[in-house]
Structures are given as structure tokens and as C-alpha cells.
Amino acid sequence: MAIGVRVEPELEHQLDQLALSMGKSRSACVREAIAHYVQRFSNNDEAQRQSALIAEHSGTPNWSEQLPDWPDWTV
């Protein structure tokens, strides 16, 4: 079966470079990527693991550094 997928030109270029470096065709790389994706997400274990991680870290503060509350910080 053939499946058409639209990708950005840069992603297409990266895929072509990867395929070339691996000695595979573009189609072979895409088939392999889809197979890995389906295998990873075909059962709910991965989704449940990620949901648990999100829930575990949802109460933690944002990782970014807080800016000081200086009235003239733009000067």
C-alpha cells in the first residue's frame, strides 16, 4: 500500500541525508520510522507512562529562571 505524506522541505532534506548516510532509501527509512512509532504507541503502556510523568511534574515550578522584580530592569 502507498501512503502520501507532506513534509516541510527541510525535513525532506534531512530525511534524504539520513537515508544516504545509512545506505537506505527514503521509503525504507519512513517505513522503519512508522514501524517504530506503531510499536511504541500500539499499547497504552507508553501513553500511561508519559501521563504519569506529566502528572508527577505538574506541580513543579517552571524550569526557567525567574526574573527579578526590579522596577527599572529595562533601563
Backbone as CSV, one residue per row, in Angstrom:
resi,resn,N_x,N_y,N_z,CA_x,CA_y,CA_z,C_x,C_y,C_z
1,MET,0.842,-1.169,0.000,0.000,0.000,0.000,0.889,1.234,0.000
2,ALA,0.475,2.244,-0.713,1.212,3.502,-0.763,0.488,4.536,0.089
3,ILE,1.273,5.315,0.834,0.739,6.389,1.673,1.492,7.667,1.309
4,GLY,0.760,8.741,1.079,1.397,10.023,0.790,1.459,10.867,2.050
5,VAL,2.600,11.479,2.283,2.784,12.324,3.463,3.448,13.617,3.025
6,ARG,2.911,14.737,3.481,3.519,16.037,3.167,4.440,16.433,4.312
7,VAL,5.644,16.835,3.970,6.602,17.313,4.968,7.230,18.609,4.476
8,GLU,7.776,19.353,5.404,8.462,20.585,5.061,9.713,20.245,4.258
9,PRO,10.130,21.147,3.379,11.319,20.888,2.561,12.567,20.563,3.397
10,GLU,12.739,21.241,4.518,13.919,20.987,5.356,13.886,19.574,5.926
11,LEU,12.717,19.115,6.352,12.601,17.753,6.873,12.865,16.738,5.764
12,GLU,12.380,17.015,4.583,12.643,16.132,3.444,14.143,16.047,3.164
13,HIS,14.804,17.194,3.222,16.256,17.224,3.001,16.984,16.421,4.079
14,GLN,16.573,16.595,5.339,17.198,15.846,6.430,16.975,14.345,6.270
15,LEU,15.772,13.965,5.849,15.467,12.554,5.615,16.340,11.992,4.505
16,ASP,16.491,12.758,3.429,17.324,12.304,2.314,18.779,12.132,2.757
17,GLN,19.277,13.065,3.564,20.656,12.970,4.053,20.830,11.763,4.970
18,LEU,19.845,11.541,5.834,19.904,10.389,6.730,19.869,9.084,5.941
19,ALA,18.964,9.004,4.990,18.853,7.795,4.170,20.160,7.524,3.438
20,LEU,20.745,8.574,2.886,22.009,8.431,2.171,23.110,7.930,3.105
21,SER,23.186,8.519,4.299,24.236,8.115,5.241,24.048,6.689,5.746
22,MET,22.801,6.212,5.749,22.518,4.855,6.218,22.520,3.841,5.078
23,GLY,22.636,4.327,3.850,22.618,3.423,2.708,21.249,2.829,2.456
24,LYS,20.209,3.578,2.804,18.831,3.114,2.621,18.089,4.097,1.723
25,SER,16.944,3.661,1.264,16.090,4.567,0.503,15.267,5.416,1.474
26,ARG,14.743,6.500,0.955,13.856,7.338,1.751,12.665,6.518,2.240
27,SER,12.094,5.722,1.366,10.937,4.898,1.730,11.268,3.905,2.838
28,ALA,12.462,3.309,2.761,12.856,2.349,3.799,12.945,3.033,5.155
29,CYS,13.497,4.243,5.185,13.597,4.993,6.444,12.219,5.334,6.994
30,VAL,11.312,5.757,6.116,9.961,6.103,6.554,9.228,4.869,7.059
31,ARG,9.356,3.743,6.344,8.714,2.500,6.803,9.218,2.104,8.188
32,GLU,10.527,2.197,8.387,11.120,1.841,9.670,10.633,2.788,10.777
33,ALA,10.559,4.072,10.475,10.095,5.044,11.465,8.639,4.785,11.848
34,ILE,7.800,4.494,10.863,6.392,4.201,11.144,6.277,2.929,11.979
35,ALA,7.052,1.919,11.643,7.009,0.664,12.407,7.391,0.908,13.861
36,HIS,8.440,1.714,14.097,8.846,2.027,15.473,7.758,2.808,16.202
37,TYR,7.152,3.753,15.517,6.098,4.569,16.110,4.906,3.703,16.511
38,VAL,4.486,2.853,15.592,3.340,1.975,15.868,3.664,1.035,17.020
39,GLN,4.862,0.473,17.024,5.250,-0.430,18.102,5.264,0.308,19.446
40,ARG,5.779,1.512,19.454,5.895,2.268,20.704,4.541,2.670,21.256
41,PHE,3.616,3.058,20.392,2.339,3.580,20.856,1.164,2.630,20.656
42,SER,1.405,1.396,20.248,0.302,0.477,19.994,-0.351,-0.016,21.275
43,ASN,0.393,-0.026,22.364,-0.246,-0.357,23.636,-0.284,0.907,24.479
44,ASN,-1.082,0.895,25.484,-1.253,2.099,26.295,-0.147,2.294,27.320
45,ASP,0.787,1.367,27.410,1.849,1.481,28.408,2.631,2.782,28.255
46,GLU,3.011,3.114,27.030,3.798,4.325,26.810,2.974,5.565,27.131
47,ALA,1.730,5.595,26.702,0.870,6.745,26.983,0.658,6.900,28.488
48,GLN,0.468,5.794,29.177,0.283,5.855,30.624,1.562,6.296,31.325
49,ARG,2.711,5.859,30.831,3.984,6.256,31.418,4.185,7.756,31.260
50,GLN,3.913,8.274,30.068,4.074,9.701,29.836,3.068,10.515,30.643
51,SER,1.849,10.030,30.759,0.844,10.726,31.555,1.258,10.779,33.017
52,ALA,1.829,9.688,33.512,2.296,9.655,34.901,3.434,10.644,35.109
53,LEU,4.344,10.732,34.147,5.437,11.693,34.262,4.924,13.123,34.265
54,ILE,3.966,13.410,33.407,3.389,14.757,33.359,2.707,15.078,34.679
55,ALA,1.929,14.135,35.191,1.238,14.358,36.461,2.228,14.539,37.603
56,GLU,3.301,13.773,37.574,4.318,13.851,38.625,4.992,15.219,38.658
57,HIS,5.203,15.804,37.478,5.932,17.068,37.393,5.027,18.289,37.226
58,SER,3.728,18.095,37.244,2.829,19.217,37.008,2.845,20.230,38.145
59,GLY,3.212,19.807,39.333,3.248,20.722,40.466,4.571,21.425,40.635
60,THR,5.563,21.071,39.847,6.881,21.689,39.994,6.907,23.032,39.287
61,PRO,7.684,23.969,39.813,7.758,25.280,39.158,8.375,25.175,37.770
62,ASN,8.135,26.194,37.002,8.689,26.249,35.657,10.209,26.182,35.741
63,TRP,10.829,25.491,34.813,12.283,25.315,34.841,13.025,26.604,34.543
64,SER,12.354,27.566,33.897,13.052,28.785,33.506,13.354,29.646,34.728
65,GLU,14.418,30.379,34.644,14.836,31.243,35.745,13.864,32.407,35.887
66,GLN,13.466,32.687,37.105,12.575,33.804,37.361,13.349,35.114,37.274
67,LEU,12.753,36.125,36.644,13.394,37.427,36.535,13.168,38.219,37.813
68,PRO,14.158,39.001,38.217,13.969,39.840,39.403,12.854,40.848,39.169
69,ASP,12.209,41.257,40.234,11.121,42.222,40.139,11.671,43.624,40.375
70,TRP,12.531,44.084,39.483,13.128,45.406,39.590,12.258,46.389,38.836
71,PRO,11.942,47.531,39.423,11.106,48.492,38.720,11.790,49.096,37.497
72,ASP,13.129,49.120,37.487,13.851,49.736,36.372,14.682,48.712,35.593
73,TRP,14.209,47.486,35.503,15.018,46.427,34.879,15.235,46.632,33.393
74,THR,14.437,47.492,32.744,14.614,47.729,31.304,15.606,48.843,31.013
75,VAL,16.083,49.522,32.037,16.998,50.649,31.849,18.360,50.161,31.451
